[in-house]
Amino acid sequence: MSDNKTAVEQHSAIGYSATGKPIERNMHKDAQWFFNPTKLGLFIHYGISTVDGDCDISWSMWENPERRQKGNGIVLPEQYWNFAKEFNPDAFNPIDWLSAAKEAGFDYAVFTTRHHDGFSMWPSDASSFSTKNYLGGRDFVKEYVDACRQVGLKVGLYYSPPDWRINCDYMNFMSGAHSEKHPDRPYYNKYHQVIDSVPQMPKEHIAMYERYVNAQVKELLTRYGKIDIMWFDGSVPDLSQVISIDEIRKMQPGIVCNDRLWGFGDYCTKYECCLPTEKPPFDYWETCQIWHVGGGWSYVKNADKYVKFEDTVHRYEVAKKFGGNILLNIAPDKHGVVPDAYYAAAKEFGDWLRENK
């Protein structure tokens, strides 16, 4: 994903919209660090998609004519999920990239524990599609959390409530199908075959799926000590059955949660791959931006190149002007290595921050 129009389409697909409901700011003393703009965050999108080298995380399993036209990778969902059999990051060492971020002046990091593809980056007892089943129980979340603490960054965990593997029989896998923009574009099933309509999810399936989501969120919030940010990415069919922000704060009293699960939270994240042109109507907000050049959030073609220094500064200055935080995304490759261009970009940006503060 590389522009806000795409972000809007994708937000619709995962059930997220900025509702404008009152922000539920956590007043616990341990949460207040986040609400003193402008904070810098490092976003890390990582997972089994990197086995291919040009498949974006999750979204590459959707048929997308625009993406094909750009020459980016698209695979059938079954092909994508089979990447788990080959995924074996032999050089995954998060302390390298997190140290560079801390040195540059970043305050927090957010790591993808599970994206929409359904692969859990920790040995989850609630899922058969996790490192528990594929990598001998290796815990990438723990390695990341430990590295954050070692270098002194606040710990953020990204978690996607939507799971396209569990819900694949009740989904459309065609980008923009039957939309205002593409009214003639058909629905696709998981085999990328045309279907007349998207099957309705049975109540029994919804109940099973949301028990699973709740169990995984509880694992993430009870296994790794203090967690500073819970970064949800999408909603669920029945919000009355999903874990509540109050339940989360009982487990993690000083945590900060975004607004993408319930439609409200401690802060708003609607500014994805875009910047506001005036002060947002939200007291607390964050913009997430892809720092590398390329057609996706994870490691894809051109992910070894980063945007111009002037562009990074501009993004930061707009966020600061309007009182928001900024989350810059990086993408390790299949080995767990982040390109040299990241370290160069972080150093240049960090030097500028020190000179201009």
PyMOL commands that set and color helices and strands:
alter all, ss='L'
color gray80, all
select helices_A, chain A and resi 4-14+29-35+48-51+59-61+65-70+77-85+94-104+131-134+140-151+168-170+203-222+245-251+309-321+340-356
alter helices_A, ss='H'
color red, helices_A
select strands_A, chain A and resi 40-44+108-114+154-159+187-188+194-195+229-232+256-257+268-272+285-290+325-330
alter strands_A, ss='S'
color yellow, strands_A
deselect
rebuild
show_as cartoon
